Amino acid sequence: MGWWQVSADTLAGSRFVVSPLAETIAALQTLDAGTAAHPGERAWLDAHLPAYRRRCGDDPVTALLVRIGLGGSWNADFLTPTPTGEEQRFATEVARIRRTPAAAARADLAVSAGGPLPAELHRPDLPGRAADLLEWVWARTVLPSWPRRRQIIEADVVARTRRLGQGGWAAALGDMRPGMRWLGEGRLQINTRDYPPRETSGARLLFVPVTPRRGWVSWEARHRYAVVYPCSGVLAEAGRAPVPEALGRLLGPARAGVLVLLDAPKSTTQLVALTGQGLGSVGRHLRVLLDARLVQRRRTGRSVLYYRTDAGEVLLRAQHDG
């Protein structure tokens, strides 16, 4: 299995980072695979996949670059640069890819290919082509929904920070991505592949959530290590929790949706991200549910979390039992 040796100081200095570029790379991987992880992603694919395939048909060199560089067991390093640790604009992040020396890009792609590159990729403009495609994916498929995607990402960070405070690193990191878990004694299992361990002491450890069901790891020399991981399922499928029809008639569909989502404690920030409703609307629904004693709240650190009371549970259960 692949694991990293992580010191207490490295863990203490670790942080979550929002990366528009990582979100765009994950979206590109989803487009190239052409498969959806959940119904919401299916609708997004239906909207954007035809245009992406037309673009690939018009530019087979870039399509081959993506297939080799992001479609195998090892991403080409220049295509997945490690974030700096501070949030940056998409244009600033993608400029790092565009500045990659051509020889370095070909060397990274050869590693991904596991052997010599096809003749079509022996050319000097690969970094520019990759950056152009990522700019296209960002502008056409990610930027229009970036505010909502960002809300989902931030809600995931809130939830994981709460887990960290309640259950330590094992609880916070255990389900970040398939094969990843906290082994104890400073060992973080990254995947189940037979890779040699890496020593990360003194480096910055970054956790980068994305909304597509994609993920990878990257590092820059010994200075920075990053784990890009998919937001937890309930967040990735934001707003997909079914609302019983009778409950929707009783409480109103929007308010009933908030009650349904409180199967586990959530903050108003998370509820805004999950429902797509405004902060004021969510706040009004919560006040009504609190007055009706269907939900309760408690403070955890700096967050106020809402959860269903026994009465709320009985009301939900009655809808399903009926």
N, C-alpha and C positions, 0 to 999 in steps of 0.2 A: 504494500500500500504506500501511497505518497503522503508524507507528513512533514510538518515544519516544527522545528524546535523554537518555541516562543518564550522569551524571558518575561518575568513579571513586569519589568519596566516597559517592554514592548507592548504588552497587553494594556498597561495603564495609559500609554500614549496613543493607543489605537483610536480610530474615529470612523464614523460613517461619512461618506462623501456622495453628493448628488452629482452625477456626470451626464450631461446631455449626450456626449459622444458615446459613452457606454450604452445608453438607451438606444441610440441610433444603430450601433453595431449589433445589438441584440435584435432590433427590428429587421436589420438586413439579413441576419441569420434565419429569422423566421420567414421572411420573403423568399429567400433562396431555397429553403427546405419545402416551402409551400404547404406546410401542415400546421393546423391550429391546435393549441393545447386546451382551449375551452371555447364556449360559444361566442363570447365577446371578441375573442381573437379571430374567430371564423369570419365574423362580420367585417373586421378590419382587413383581413386577407382578401375577402371578396371585393372590397372597395379598391385595393391597391395592387393586388397580384397581377391583373392583366397588364397594367402599365409597366410594372417591373419586368415582366417577361418580354414585353415589346422592347424595352430598353436593352435587355440582355441580347435579344435577337439582333439588334442594331449594332451591338458592341460586344462581339464574342470574345475578344481579348480580355476585357474586364470581367465578363462572366466567368471565364476560366480562372482568372486571378482569384475571384471570390470562392469558387468551388474548391480550389486547392488551399487557399489561405485561411478560409473559415469553415470549410466543410469536412475536415478530417479530425483526427484525434488530437492534433496539436495546432493551435492557431498560430499563424505567422506573427511573430512578435511585433513587427512594425504596424500591423493592422489593429492591435489591441494594446496601445501604449498604457503604461501604468499611470493613473492620475497623480497629480502633484500633491494632493492632500488638501488643496483649497478648491472650492467650486470655481469653475471657469466657464466662460461663454463657449458655445459650440464652436464658433469660428476660431477661437484660440486653441481649443483642443485639436481640431482637425488639421490645423496648420502644422502640428508636430508630425502628422503622417505625411503631409505634402513635402516637408523638409527632409524626409528620409533619403539618404544617398541611394542611388539606384542599385549599386552593388550589394548594399546591406539588405535591401528589400528582396533581391533575388536569392540571397543566402537564406533569409528567413523562410521564403517560400519553398526552397529546396528541403529545409528541415520538415516543413509541413507535408511536402510531397513524399518524403522518405526516399528521395533519390533525385536524379537529374530532372531539371525542369523541361517541359515541352518547349519546342523551338519557338512557339508563339510568344513565350514569356521572356525571351532573351532580348529585352529592349529597355531603354533608359527611362521610359515614362510611366512605369508601374505605380510609383507613389502618387503621382498626379492623377492617374486614372482612379486609383482607390479613393483619394480625397474627393474627386468629382462625384463619384457614385455616392459616397456617404453624404455629401452636401445635398444631392438629389433626394436621398431617402429621408434626410432630416426635414427638408423643406416641404416635401410632398406628403409624407406619411407620419411624421412625428410631431413637428412643430404645431400643426393645427390642434392637436390634443395634448400639447405639452403641459399646460396648466393643470389639467386633470391627472395626467401621468405623474406630475410632480407631487400632487396631493397624495396619491397612492403611495409613492415612494416615501414621503415624509411620515405617513401613517405607519408604514412598516418599521421605520426607524423608531418611532414612539413605542410601538409594541415590543420591539427587541430590546430597547433600553429598559423597559419595564421588566422583561424577563431576566435581564442581566441583574437588576437589583433584587429580584425575588429568588432566582435560582443559580446565579453565577454564570460563568462562561459556558458551562455544559448546556444550560437551558437556552442561552442566547444564541449559541452557534450550532447546536445539535442538528437542526433541520434546515440550515441555510441552503444547502445544495446536496444532491444525491451523493452518498459516500462520505460526507463531511461530518465529523464529530470531534468532540473534545475528549482526548484520551487520558488526560491527567498528566502530572509531572512535566508540565510545560510542553506537551506534544499536541499539536492540532492536526488531525487527519484531514487532508484536503480531498483525497479521492481514494479509490480502491486499486489504482494501478500500481505497477511495480516500479515506482520512481525512487531514486535515492532521497533520503531526508535532506532538508535544507535548514541551515542555522540562520535565524532572523534577528538575533540579538543586536540591538543598536539601530535597527531599521524602523521605519514607520509602517504600521500595519493598518491597511485601509479596507473597509467593507463598503461595497458599492452596490446598492440595490437597483434592479431594473424591473420593469413591469412584464416584459415577455418572459416565457419560461425558458430562459437561456442563462448560461453562466460559464465562467472561466476563471483562471487565476493568471496573474502576471507579476513580474517584478522588474525593477530597474537596478541592475548591479546588486549591491547589498544595501541600498539606501531605502527602497520602498517596495513593499509587497502589497498586492491587492487581491481581494476575493470579490469577484462580481457574481452576484447571486440573484435568483428570481424572488420577487416579493412573495410572501406567503399566499397560499391558494385563495383564501377568502378575500385578500386584497387584490390579487390579480383578476379575480372574477367579480370586481366591484359592482355592487348593485344587483347581482344575479340571484340573491337569496329569494326564494319564492314567497310571496305574501298570500296567505289564504284569502279567498275572495270574500268570505263572510266577515273576516276581520278587517279587511279593507273597507267594507261598507260601514262597519261599526265605528272605526277610528279615523277613517280617511286613509287612502292608500299610502300617502307619504309618511304619515305618523305610524301606521302599522309597519311599514318597512323599517323604520327606526327600531321599533320594538323587536322585530324579527332578528335584526342584526345584533342585538344585545345578548346573544347566547353566551358570550364571554365579555368581560368588562372592556369598554372602549371609551376613549376620550372623544370630545366633540370634534377634534381635528380628524380623528379616524372616521367618525361618522360622516363628516362633510366629504371626505375622500371617497367613502364607500357608496354614498347615496347620490353624490353629484349635486345635492341641494346646497344652498347658501348657508353660511354660519348662522344668520338670523333665523332662518326657517328651522334648522336643526335645533337651535336653542329653544324656540317656541314649542316644538314638539316635545322636547325633553321636559319643559316646565309642566305641560299638560299631563304627561305620563307620570311625573313625580307627584303632582297633586292627586292623581288617581291611584297612587301607591302601586303602580305597575312596574316602576323602576326605582332604584335607589342609587346613591352616589357615595363615593369615598375618595379621599385624597391619597395619592401615591406619589411621593416626592413632589415634583412641581405640577403633576397632572391630576386632574379630577376625572375619575373613571365612573362610568354609568353601567349598571347591570340590572337584569330583570329580578324582581322580587318573586316570592312564592306565588303571589297573586298573578303576576305576569306570566309565570311558568304555567299556572293552571289555565289561564286564558289561551295561551298558545297550544297547550296540550289538548284542550277541548276542541280546537279547530281541527287538529289532526285526528283525534279519536272519532269526531263526528263524520 
